Amino acid sequence: MILIETPITASQVLRAFDHDAPFLFLGSAFITVGIVSVGFCALRRRFDPLLVWMAIFAGLYGMRLWQEARILDIAPQPSWFLDRLRSSVDYVIPIPAFFFFRAAGFLNRGGRAIVVGTSILFLSMFAATFLIGPLYWIHIINNYLVIAVLVLLVVRSIGEKSRDRDFEVVRAGMLFFAAFALWENLGGRKLLPYYLEPYGFAGLLACLGYVAARRTLQRDVKLGEIQSELELARRTQLSILPGAFPASNSFRVAARYVPMTSVAGDLYDFLVASDSEAGLLIADVSGHGMPAALIASMVKMAAISQRARAAHPAQLLTGMNSALCGNTQGQFVTAAYVHLDADAHQLRYAAAGHPAMLMLRKNVVTEIAENGLLLAAVDLETYTERSLPLEPGDRLLLYTDGLVEARNAQGELFGEEALAAAFRATADLSADQTADRLIAQAQRWAKSQDDDLTVLVCDYLGAQ
């Protein structure tokens, strides 16, 4: 038998297009809504589940309307892939809808189980239809499942008390769409030969779009408020840090503070600053962000309260520990304090779980360590101090662990040895240049800044 291909006439194409025009337009509109929603998320560089799930839902439904166009049925060479896709796409459309309702908070009671269970069922039907081809029993299961889910949503929606304006809007859109969808799935076209479900979907999409847009704007407003509060917190925290070290004939001190976020848990202070004495404190609160910043403010007050002991580092840390114990909400503090006496040509140093201080003398870097327990860990803890002679030209470095724990793309630490080598190479630089170079080298090494960076550099010029 020889099959003769019947030519397609212009009238056939026009009749098909005349029938398809409203649905092609609606399909284009739905897909456009999806693209715009995803584009909006991309511009904001933030994943918004409401917009993303609505975009997928709208895009899939729009694609389904395109694929149901009669004009495809008169194509001379139908595609196997297109035929299978047309047969199976119906089964994945409900999935993003359930994710949207859950993200919007409309499926709280048993919502996770509903989303997971229905998604598995619909994906299974999609895979079976796409791989095997249209099966009547799958089509029947889908119809009954869609009817059951729509009835469940309608019953839950009607039975649940109104929570807010968004709930009322989504409920109205869902009931509107459910009426048309139930009409189609219960065989309504046998009574009224019109395809009404897309118009119901347009109403639902308008309601979902309103809720998604409103909640997105609300989140942006709240985010703006949070950013304003963080900026205020940042300025407040910067205000508790001292200004430049006062002009001194014996000391040159440079400080650099680079928080990982707007606010940080690092702290430094000059408890003594004169021609003959310098008392330099550096501290690091565990954690990051606002909680650590609040504890850092407490550390500042604890240090100020011990200023009378500024010439005795061990006593100062002991007093700070007593003031902080029980008041830091389980967060701990590392700290190091050095007191320099130009008249006595001597330094005293003590630390509480903090990285060792480095001394650069005649191109040789020496590590100075005298560590006790972290502050705020154990009450009544006492600390010891170490005393060393000072020579003109000595350079001291205090820093927080973010400097040595910076990691490159391979996960390798910057480390103490690299810091010592970088510190040694600053012998001909000023204190300010040294602080800038050390911070810059750690930042160049790191793939990203994962901790706060704080550096204190002190040059001893000798008694004047």
SEKEMI-245042 format. One record per residue (C-alpha): x, y, z; residue number from 1; residue in three letters. Coordinates in pm, 1 decimal. Each point is the difference from the previous one (the first is absolute). Layout:
N
       c1       c2       c3   k   r
        X        Y        Z NUM Ala
...
# end
This chain:
464
       c1       c2       c3   k   r
      0.0      0.0      0.0   1 Met
    126.5    343.9    -90.8   2 Ile
    -78.6    278.0    246.7   3 Leu
    -83.4    327.0   -165.9   4 Ile
     69.5    308.3    208.5   5 Glu
   -297.2    235.1    -10.0   6 Thr
    109.3    359.1    -63.4   7 Pro
    -85.6    258.1    266.0   8 Ile
   -231.0    269.6   -125.7   9 Thr
      0.8    364.8     98.7  10 Ala
   -351.2    -31.6    136.9  11 Ser
    110.5   -277.0    235.7  12 Gln
    282.9    216.1    132.4  13 Val
   -231.6    300.5     43.3  14 Leu
   -262.4   -203.4    184.1  15 Arg
    263.2   -149.4    228.7  16 Ala
    153.6    340.8     66.5  17 Phe
   -342.0    154.6     60.5  18 Asp
    -68.1   -266.1    262.6  19 His
    347.2     23.8    154.9  20 Asp
     42.4    380.4      5.7  21 Ala
   -135.7     66.0    353.6  22 Pro
    198.9   -287.6    148.5  23 Phe
    319.6     89.8   -185.6  24 Leu
    -36.8    352.4    135.5  25 Phe
    -63.9   -124.2    355.7  26 Leu
    287.9   -246.7    -28.6  27 Gly
    232.6    281.1   -108.9  28 Ser
   -123.8    217.4    285.7  29 Ala
     57.9   -274.3    257.8  30 Phe
    348.9    -78.0   -130.5  31 Ile
     81.7    371.9     -0.9  32 Thr
   -108.2     25.9    362.8  33 Val
    232.7   -289.9     80.4  34 Gly
    295.7    155.6   -182.0  35 Ile
    -56.6    340.0    162.0  36 Val
    -21.6   -157.4    347.0  37 Ser
    325.3   -192.9    -45.5  38 Val
    165.5    308.2   -149.7  39 Gly
   -107.4    203.8    300.7  40 Phe
    163.0   -253.7    232.3  41 Cys
    316.5      6.2   -209.5  42 Ala
     17.1    380.3      9.8  43 Leu
    -41.5     -4.7    377.2  44 Arg
    259.3   -280.8     25.3  45 Arg
   -217.8   -172.6    254.1  46 Arg
   -196.0   -324.4    -14.1  47 Phe
   -363.2     81.4     76.8  48 Asp
   -195.3   -329.6     25.5  49 Pro
   -335.6    170.9    -56.9  50 Leu
    108.0    157.7   -327.6  51 Leu
    195.8   -302.4   -120.6  52 Val
   -276.2   -256.2     61.1  53 Trp
   -260.4    231.8   -148.9  54 Met
    224.5     47.9   -304.4  55 Ala
     38.4   -376.1    -53.4  56 Ile
   -372.8    -56.0     51.0  57 Phe
    -93.0    273.4   -249.7  58 Ala
    263.7   -106.6   -252.7  59 Gly
   -104.7   -366.1      0.2  60 Leu
   -367.1     87.7    -31.5  61 Tyr
     74.4    238.9   -286.5  62 Gly
    205.9   -267.3   -175.5  63 Met
   -287.8   -243.4     43.3  64 Arg
   -238.5    242.5   -174.4  65 Leu
    242.4     34.8   -289.2  66 Trp
     37.4   -375.9    -32.3  67 Gln
   -375.2    -55.7     -3.2  68 Glu
    -39.1    228.3   -301.2  69 Ala
   -187.3   -165.9   -287.0  70 Arg
    244.3    144.4   -247.4  71 Ile
    255.2   -254.3    122.0  72 Leu
   -236.9   -284.4    -86.5  73 Asp
     11.4     88.8   -369.4  74 Ile
    378.9      8.6    -15.3  75 Ala
    120.8   -223.5   -288.3  76 Pro
    277.9   -167.9    201.1  77 Gln
    -86.3    -16.6    371.7  78 Pro
    297.9    -30.3    236.1  79 Ser
     24.0   -304.3    227.7  80 Trp
    146.5    213.5    275.8  81 Phe
   -270.3    265.8    -38.4  82 Leu
   -276.4   -261.0      2.5  83 Asp
    130.6   -159.9    318.4  84 Arg
     51.5    341.4    163.0  85 Leu
   -354.3    104.4    -90.1  86 Arg
   -131.6   -317.9    156.3  87 Ser
    201.7     23.3    322.4  88 Ser
     33.0    370.7     85.1  89 Val
   -338.8      5.9    176.5  90 Asp
    143.4   -215.1    278.3  91 Tyr
    273.1    242.7    112.4  92 Val
   -201.7    322.6     -2.8  93 Ile
   -150.3    -46.8    350.6  94 Pro
    340.5    -52.5    165.8  95 Ile
    122.1    364.1      8.4  96 Pro
   -350.5    104.9    108.4  97 Ala
     30.3   -208.2    316.6  98 Phe
    346.5    138.0     68.2  99 Phe
   -135.8    353.0    -40.5 100 Phe
   -285.5    -60.8    244.0 101 Phe
    243.1   -146.9    251.1 102 Arg
    248.5    289.5    -37.9 103 Ala
   -285.8    245.9     47.0 104 Ala
   -105.1   -174.7    320.8 105 Gly
   -333.9   -136.3   -123.5 106 Phe
     89.7   -367.1     59.0 107 Leu
    122.3      7.5    357.9 108 Asn
   -183.6   -301.5    138.5 109 Arg
    149.3   -303.8   -169.3 110 Gly
    127.9    224.5   -279.6 111 Gly
    333.0   -175.3    -41.6 112 Arg
   -163.1   -342.3    -28.5 113 Ala
   -251.5    132.6   -254.9 114 Ile
    270.6    161.8   -213.6 115 Val
    235.0   -299.5      6.5 116 Val
   -272.6   -260.3    -53.6 117 Gly
   -172.9    174.7   -289.4 118 Thr
    331.9     90.8   -162.3 119 Ser
    109.7   -364.7     -1.7 120 Ile
   -332.5   -110.3   -149.3 121 Leu
     -5.3    264.6   -271.4 122 Phe
    367.1    -53.2    -90.2 123 Leu
    -60.3   -374.5    -26.9 124 Ser
   -290.5     54.7   -238.8 125 Met
    205.5    248.0   -202.2 126 Phe
    292.2   -244.0    -32.9 127 Ala
   -223.9   -295.1    -91.3 128 Ala
   -189.3    198.3   -264.6 129 Thr
    312.4    152.1   -151.0 130 Phe
    185.8   -331.2    -19.7 131 Leu
   -284.9   -235.2    -93.6 132 Ile
   -256.9    226.9   -155.6 133 Gly
   -354.4    102.4     93.3 134 Pro
   -171.8   -254.6    220.3 135 Leu
   -371.6     19.1     66.8 136 Tyr
     24.6   -119.6    360.6 137 Trp
    260.7    267.0     81.2 138 Ile
   -229.1    261.7   -149.5 139 His
   -284.4   -124.1    220.8 140 Ile
    220.9     -3.1    312.0 141 Ile
    113.2    354.2    -78.8 142 Asn
   -360.0    118.2    -38.0 143 Asn
   -106.4   -155.3    329.8 144 Tyr
    312.3    126.2    175.5 145 Leu
    -47.0    355.5   -129.8 146 Val
   -367.0     -8.3    101.0 147 Ile
     88.2   -131.3    347.3 148 Ala
    273.4    260.7     51.6 149 Val
   -220.8    284.1   -122.7 150 Leu
   -285.0   -109.2    226.1 151 Val
    244.5    -28.7    293.7 152 Leu
    137.5    348.8    -63.2 153 Leu
   -348.3    145.6    -36.2 154 Val
   -120.7   -166.3    321.5 155 Val
    309.4    107.1    195.1 156 Arg
    -19.0    348.7   -144.3 157 Ser
   -367.4     46.5     84.2 158 Ile
     30.8   -161.7    342.0 159 Gly
    304.6    196.4    109.9 160 Glu
    -43.4    333.4    169.9 161 Lys
    133.5    304.0   -178.9 162 Ser
    350.4     85.0    119.0 163 Arg
     76.0    310.7   -201.7 164 Asp
    -70.1    180.5   -324.2 165 Arg
    236.8   -221.2   -199.3 166 Asp
   -186.5   -310.1    111.5 167 Phe
   -331.0    149.0   -115.6 168 Glu
    145.2     89.7   -341.6 169 Val
    157.3   -343.3    -58.0 170 Val
   -313.2   -175.5    122.3 171 Arg
   -213.1    197.7   -245.3 172 Ala
    235.9    -78.4   -287.8 173 Gly
     20.8   -366.7     95.9 174 Met
   -378.8    -37.4     20.1 175 Leu
    -35.4    176.5   -334.3 176 Phe
    252.5   -231.0   -167.5 177 Phe
   -132.5   -310.2    178.1 178 Ala
   -348.6     60.3   -138.1 179 Ala
    127.4      4.5   -359.1 180 Phe
    247.4   -286.5     54.6 181 Ala
   -264.6   -220.5    157.7 182 Leu
   -232.3     80.3   -289.4 183 Trp
    264.4   -122.1   -246.4 184 Glu
    101.2   -310.7    196.8 185 Asn
   -361.6   -102.7     59.8 186 Leu
    -74.4     10.6   -373.1 187 Gly
   -155.2    344.0    -19.4 188 Gly
     91.4     42.2   -366.4 189 Arg
   -256.9   -264.2    -87.6 190 Lys
   -266.6    242.9    119.3 191 Leu
    165.5    326.3   -105.3 192 Leu
    256.3    -42.9   -280.5 193 Pro
    231.7    276.7    118.2 194 Tyr
    342.3    -26.9    159.8 195 Tyr
    -45.3    220.2    309.5 196 Leu
    280.3   -118.5    231.0 197 Glu
    267.8    243.0   -136.7 198 Pro
   -220.5    295.4     95.9 199 Tyr
    -27.0   -139.0    350.8 200 Gly
    376.7    -39.4      7.3 201 Phe
     41.2    362.4   -110.1 202 Ala
   -208.9    106.5    299.5 203 Gly
    203.6   -219.6    234.8 204 Leu
    328.4    126.4   -145.0 205 Leu
   -111.3    359.7     50.0 206 Ala
    -71.1    -75.7    366.5 207 Cys
    330.1   -185.8     48.1 208 Leu
    187.7    278.7   -173.3 209 Gly
   -159.6    256.6    229.8 210 Tyr
     98.4   -196.9    310.8 211 Val
    352.8    -72.6   -126.1 212 Ala
     57.8    363.6    -96.6 213 Ala
   -143.1    130.6    327.6 214 Arg
    208.0   -235.8    213.7 215 Arg
    311.8     70.8   -204.2 216 Thr
    -46.3    372.6     53.4 217 Leu
    -61.9    -58.7    369.9 218 Gln
    320.8   -202.1     23.5 219 Arg
    191.6    273.9   -179.1 220 Asp
   -137.6    258.2    243.5 221 Val
     95.0   -219.4    296.3 222 Lys
    341.1    -64.4   -154.1 223 Leu
     46.9    374.1    -39.7 224 Gly
    -89.3     50.1    364.5 225 Glu
    244.1   -272.0    103.3 226 Ile
    272.1    156.4   -214.3 227 Gln
    -66.5    337.2    163.6 228 Ser
     21.0   -158.5    344.5 229 Glu
    323.5   -177.0    -95.3 230 Leu
    145.3    325.5   -128.8 231 Glu
    -91.8    168.3    327.9 232 Leu
    155.1   -291.9    188.5 233 Ala
    312.8     26.3   -216.1 234 Arg
     36.1    371.0     73.0 235 Arg
    -63.5    -63.7    368.0 236 Thr
    263.6   -271.1     11.9 237 Gln
    251.8    214.1   -183.8 238 Leu
    -65.7    275.2    254.6 239 Ser
    119.6   -224.9    284.0 240 Ile
    332.0    -56.7   -176.3 241 Leu
    262.9    259.4     83.2 242 Pro
    120.0    253.1   -251.6 243 Gly
    360.5     21.7   -106.2 244 Ala
    260.7    -56.6    270.0 245 Phe
     94.5    342.4    136.7 246 Pro
    325.7    152.3   -118.4 247 Ala
    281.1   -143.7    209.2 248 Ser
    374.7     43.3      6.2 249 Asn
     50.7   -363.2    102.4 250 Ser
   -261.9   -197.3   -195.9 251 Phe
   -155.7    -22.6   -345.5 252 Arg
   -317.4   -208.0     -2.7 253 Val
   -213.1   -102.2   -300.7 254 Ala
   -333.0   -181.9     23.8 255 Ala
   -202.6   -164.8   -274.4 256 Arg
   -348.5   -146.7     44.2 257 Tyr
   -174.0   -183.0   -288.5 258 Val
   -325.6   -170.6    109.4 259 Pro
   -133.9   -296.5   -196.5 260 Met
   -353.5    142.6     17.3 261 Thr
   -141.1    340.0     92.6 262 Ser
     78.5    -64.2    364.4 263 Val
    255.3   -230.4    153.8 264 Ala
    132.8   -155.3    317.8 265 Gly
    354.1    135.7    -26.2 266 Asp
    108.7    285.2    225.1 267 Leu
    308.1    204.3     77.1 268 Tyr
     67.4    283.8    242.1 269 Asp
    275.5    223.4    130.6 270 Phe
    -39.0    -14.7    377.9 271 Leu
    309.9    212.4     47.1 272 Val
    138.0    248.1   -252.3 273 Ala
    274.0    246.4     90.2 274 Ser
    362.4     86.9    -75.5 275 Asp
    127.1   -248.7    255.6 276 Ser
   -263.6   -276.5      1.6 277 Glu
   -221.0   -194.3   -237.0 278 Ala
   -262.0   -260.4     90.9 279 Gly
   -130.7   -192.6   -301.7 280 Leu
   -294.7   -239.1     22.9 281 Leu
   -134.1   -227.6   -273.2 282 Ile
   -292.0   -241.8     37.8 283 Ala
   -207.1   -240.3   -209.5 284 Asp
   -349.8   -118.3     96.2 285 Val
   -106.7   -344.5   -121.5 286 Ser
   -256.0      8.8   -279.1 287 Gly
    -82.7    276.4   -242.7 288 His
   -253.4    270.1    -67.8 289 Gly
   -226.1    178.7    244.8 290 Met
     29.6   -243.7    296.5 291 Pro
    379.7     18.7    -10.2 292 Ala
    -12.4    379.9    -39.2 293 Ala
   -217.3     34.9    310.4 294 Leu
    243.7   -211.2    203.9 295 Ile
    287.3    209.1   -139.9 296 Ala
   -164.4    307.9    150.2 297 Ser
     -5.9   -178.4    335.5 298 Met
    368.4    -86.0    -38.8 299 Val
     70.5    369.3    -60.4 300 Lys
   -177.7     97.3    322.9 301 Met
    173.3   -277.9    192.3 302 Ala
    338.7    125.9   -122.3 303 Ala
    -80.4    360.7     93.0 304 Ile
   -105.0   -111.1    347.2 305 Ser
    348.9   -148.7     49.1 306 Gln
    192.8    302.6   -123.7 307 Arg
    148.8     53.6    346.6 308 Ala
    187.9   -328.8    -55.1 309 Arg
    122.8     96.9   -346.8 310 Ala
    366.3    -33.3    101.5 311 Ala
    -56.7   -361.5    106.2 312 His
   -132.4   -212.5   -288.8 313 Pro
    -64.0   -312.7    209.0 314 Ala
   -210.5    191.5    253.1 315 Gln
   -185.9    181.8   -276.8 316 Leu
   -101.6   -324.1   -173.9 317 Leu
    -95.9   -158.1    333.4 318 Thr
   -229.0    294.5     73.0 319 Gly
   -150.5    -10.5   -349.1 320 Met
    -68.2   -371.5     34.5 321 Asn
   -184.4     54.9    329.5 322 Ser
   -210.9    275.8   -156.6 323 Ala
    -92.2   -210.1   -305.5 324 Leu
    -67.1   -340.3    158.4 325 Cys
   -369.9    -83.0     -9.6 326 Gly
    -83.8    297.6   -222.0 327 Asn
     98.9   -110.3   -351.1 328 Thr
   -283.9   -246.1    -79.2 329 Gln
    240.2   -289.5    -40.7 330 Gly
    235.6    182.2   -237.0 331 Gln
    369.5     20.3     81.4 332 Phe
    263.6    263.2    -58.5 333 Val
    366.4    -23.4    -88.2 334 Thr
    211.0    300.5     93.0 335 Ala
    357.9    120.4     18.6 336 Ala
    133.5    305.3    179.4 337 Tyr
    346.5    155.3     -1.9 338 Val
    121.7    288.3    211.1 339 His
    310.9    183.3   -117.3 340 Leu
    203.5    223.0    234.0 341 Asp
    245.1    223.6   -186.1 342 Ala
    170.1    124.7    315.9 343 Asp
     67.7   -353.6    121.8 344 Ala
     68.0   -130.7   -354.7 345 His
   -229.1   -292.6     80.9 346 Gln
   -316.7   -169.5   -119.5 347 Leu
   -243.2   -217.4    191.1 348 Arg
   -226.7   -237.2   -189.9 349 Tyr
   -287.0   -234.5     83.3 350 Ala
   -261.0   -179.1   -208.8 351 Ala
   -316.3   -204.4     34.5 352 Ala
    -18.1   -267.8   -270.1 353 Gly
    121.5    249.0   -262.8 354 His
    257.0    -39.6   -281.2 355 Pro
    350.8     81.0    118.7 356 Ala
    141.0    350.8    -43.7 357 Met
    286.0     38.7   -248.8 358 Leu
    308.0    216.4     50.0 359 Met
    222.8    114.8   -285.8 360 Leu
    348.5     91.6    123.3 361 Arg
    295.5     43.0   -236.2 362 Lys
   -176.2   -196.7   -279.6 363 Asn
    -76.2   -292.3    231.4 364 Val
   -360.0    -89.0     86.2 365 Val
    -57.5   -140.7    348.6 366 Thr
   -323.7   -147.8    130.2 367 Glu
   -104.8    120.1    346.2 368 Ile
   -260.9   -220.0    168.3 369 Ala
   -142.8     -0.5    352.6 370 Glu
   -347.9   -148.3    -29.6 371 Asn
   -267.3    -82.3    252.8 372 Gly
   -357.5   -118.7    -44.6 373 Leu
   -250.1    183.8   -217.5 374 Leu
   -178.8    287.6    167.9 375 Leu
   -350.5    -71.8    133.6 376 Ala
     67.5   -375.7     12.0 377 Ala
     81.9    -55.6    369.8 378 Val
    -66.5    240.9    283.5 379 Asp
    284.3     88.5    239.3 380 Leu
    256.3    -98.7   -265.4 381 Glu
    335.2    174.7     45.5 382 Thr
    251.9     89.7   -269.1 383 Tyr
    375.3     37.4    -14.6 384 Thr
    209.9    249.9   -186.9 385 Glu
    336.0      7.1   -168.1 386 Arg
    251.9    284.5     28.5 387 Ser
    258.3     76.1   -270.0 388 Leu
    248.1    281.9    -64.5 389 Pro
    -72.1    248.6   -278.1 390 Leu
    254.9    132.9   -245.9 391 Glu
    -41.7    300.3   -230.7 392 Pro
   -112.8   -121.5   -340.8 393 Gly
   -208.3   -290.2    136.6 394 Asp
   -326.3    -60.6   -183.8 395 Arg
   -290.4   -190.1    157.9 396 Leu
   -295.3   -166.1   -173.2 397 Leu
   -331.2    -91.4    162.4 398 Leu
   -265.7   -156.5   -220.8 399 Tyr
   -316.6   -211.8      5.0 400 Thr
    -11.2   -353.3   -138.6 401 Asp
   -188.1    104.7   -315.3 402 Gly
    338.5    108.4   -136.8 403 Leu
    173.2   -339.1     22.6 404 Val
   -315.1   -206.3    -65.9 405 Glu
    -70.0    157.4   -339.3 406 Ala
    -37.5   -281.7   -255.7 407 Arg
     76.3     -1.0   -369.6 408 Asn
   -197.8   -179.6   -271.0 409 Ala
    176.8   -328.5     86.4 410 Gln
   -100.1     29.5    365.3 411 Gly
    355.4     75.9    118.3 412 Glu
     46.1    231.7    299.2 413 Leu
    203.5    317.7    -25.1 414 Phe
    162.7   -121.0    322.2 415 Gly
    245.3    124.6    262.4 416 Glu
    308.7    -61.0   -211.8 417 Glu
   -127.9    210.1   -290.1 418 Ala
   -101.5    272.9    241.0 419 Leu
    344.0     -2.2    163.9 420 Ala
    168.5     22.2   -342.3 421 Ala
   -229.0    283.3   -107.0 422 Ala
     63.9    179.0    330.3 423 Phe
    374.7    -39.7    -38.4 424 Arg
    -17.7    160.2   -346.6 425 Ala
   -146.4    320.4    147.0 426 Thr
    318.0    107.1    179.1 427 Ala
     43.2    304.1   -224.6 428 Asp
   -367.2    104.3      7.5 429 Leu
   -184.4    226.0    241.4 430 Ser
   -248.6   -139.4    250.1 431 Ala
   -291.7    114.7   -217.5 432 Asp
    149.4   -153.5   -313.0 433 Gln
     67.7   -323.1    187.9 434 Thr
   -359.6    -32.2    119.1 435 Ala
   -131.3     66.3   -351.2 436 Asp
    235.6   -251.0   -159.3 437 Arg
    -81.7   -281.3    242.9 438 Leu
   -374.6     44.9    -50.8 439 Ile
     44.0     19.1   -376.9 440 Ala
    210.0   -317.8    -13.8 441 Gln
   -256.0   -197.1    198.3 442 Ala
   -280.6    128.5   -222.9 443 Gln
    191.4    -89.7   -316.4 444 Arg
     58.4   -348.2    135.4 445 Trp
   -360.2    -62.6    103.4 446 Ala
   -267.9   -120.0   -239.4 447 Lys
   -248.2    197.7    209.0 448 Ser
      4.9    171.8    336.1 449 Gln
   -139.7   -249.8    247.6 450 Asp
     98.1    177.6    320.4 451 Asp
     65.7    345.0    138.3 452 Asp
    349.6    141.2    -47.2 453 Leu
    158.5    224.1    262.7 454 Thr
    364.4    104.4     23.8 455 Val
    195.9    216.4    245.8 456 Leu
    357.6     98.5    -87.9 457 Val
    212.0    187.8    253.8 458 Cys
    348.7    142.2    -61.2 459 Asp
    212.3     82.4    304.3 460 Tyr
    219.8    301.4    -70.3 461 Leu
    172.8      7.4    338.6 462 Gly
    -30.5    231.4    299.7 463 Ala
      9.7    369.2    -92.3 464 Gln
# end
